[in-house]
Amino acid sequence: MSRPAPRPLSAIVRELTAALAPASTLARAQQVWEHAAGPAIAAAAVPTAERDGVLTVTCQAAVWAQELDLMATELIARLNAALASDSIRELRCRTG
């Protein structure tokens, strides 16, 4: 029975980090949401779905949904900057 050749620890850590990183755009958006949106918005709204670049955010109240609609362009820019990609192109807000 032969053993595999030794590998550098840095290569193993890199592989594990890549494997544990969130794969979906929704998971990545949820991960950076508080940083991108700010603590007040993050306490009142959360990303709940993503499809074809459209991020759905569920808000605690209609007033928050309206506020986020008004801030959509800025929030999309912040999210895409935090994600280091242009994967979010539209924000849809709903209450729930």
C-alpha positions as CSV (number, residue, x, y, z in Angstrom):
1,M,0.0,0.0,0.0
2,S,1.6,3.2,-1.1
3,R,1.1,6.6,0.4
4,P,0.4,9.8,-1.6
5,A,3.3,12.1,-2.1
6,P,3.6,14.9,0.5
7,R,2.0,18.2,-0.4
8,P,2.7,21.7,0.9
9,L,0.3,22.7,3.6
10,S,-0.4,26.0,1.7
11,A,-1.9,24.0,-1.2
12,I,-4.1,22.0,1.1
13,V,-5.3,25.1,2.9
14,R,-6.0,26.8,-0.5
15,E,-8.1,23.7,-1.6
16,L,-10.1,23.6,1.7
17,T,-10.8,27.4,1.6
18,A,-12.1,27.1,-2.0
19,A,-14.2,24.1,-1.1
20,L,-15.7,25.9,2.0
21,A,-16.4,29.2,0.3
22,P,-20.0,29.9,-0.6
23,A,-20.7,28.9,-4.2
24,S,-24.0,30.5,-5.0
25,T,-24.4,34.2,-5.6
26,L,-27.2,34.2,-2.9
27,A,-24.9,32.7,-0.3
28,R,-22.1,35.1,-1.1
29,A,-24.6,38.1,-1.1
30,Q,-25.8,37.0,2.4
31,Q,-22.3,36.8,3.6
32,V,-21.4,40.4,2.6
33,W,-24.9,41.9,3.2
34,E,-24.3,43.6,6.5
35,H,-21.0,45.1,5.3
36,A,-22.6,46.3,2.0
37,A,-25.9,47.5,3.3
38,G,-24.9,48.7,6.8
39,P,-26.1,47.4,10.2
40,A,-29.4,49.3,10.2
41,I,-30.6,48.0,6.9
42,A,-29.2,44.5,7.6
43,A,-31.3,44.4,10.8
44,A,-34.5,45.2,8.8
45,A,-33.9,43.3,5.5
46,V,-32.2,40.2,4.3
47,P,-31.4,38.7,0.9
48,T,-33.6,35.6,0.4
49,A,-33.4,34.7,-3.2
50,E,-31.3,35.2,-6.3
51,R,-32.0,34.3,-9.9
52,D,-30.3,35.5,-13.1
53,G,-28.7,38.5,-11.3
54,V,-31.9,39.6,-9.6
55,L,-31.5,39.6,-5.8
56,T,-34.7,39.5,-3.8
57,V,-34.5,41.1,-0.4
58,T,-37.2,40.5,2.2
59,C,-37.9,43.5,4.4
60,Q,-39.6,43.7,7.8
61,A,-41.9,46.5,6.7
62,A,-43.1,48.2,3.6
63,V,-41.3,51.4,4.5
64,W,-38.0,49.5,4.4
65,A,-38.9,47.9,1.0
66,Q,-39.6,51.4,-0.3
67,E,-36.3,52.8,1.1
68,L,-34.3,50.0,-0.4
69,D,-36.0,50.5,-3.8
70,L,-34.8,54.1,-3.6
71,M,-31.3,53.0,-2.7
72,A,-31.2,50.1,-5.2
73,T,-28.5,51.5,-7.5
74,E,-26.2,52.3,-4.5
75,L,-26.8,48.9,-2.8
76,I,-26.2,47.0,-6.1
77,A,-22.9,48.9,-6.5
78,R,-21.9,48.2,-2.9
79,L,-22.8,44.5,-3.2
80,N,-21.0,44.0,-6.4
81,A,-17.9,45.7,-5.0
82,A,-18.0,43.5,-1.9
83,L,-18.5,40.4,-4.1
84,A,-15.7,41.5,-6.5
85,S,-18.0,40.8,-9.4
86,D,-21.0,42.3,-11.3
87,S,-23.3,39.3,-10.5
88,I,-26.1,41.5,-9.0
89,R,-27.9,43.6,-11.7
90,E,-31.3,44.2,-10.1
91,L,-32.7,44.4,-6.5
92,R,-36.3,43.4,-5.8
93,C,-37.7,44.2,-2.4
94,R,-40.7,42.6,-0.7
95,T,-42.2,42.5,2.7
96,G,-42.4,39.3,4.7
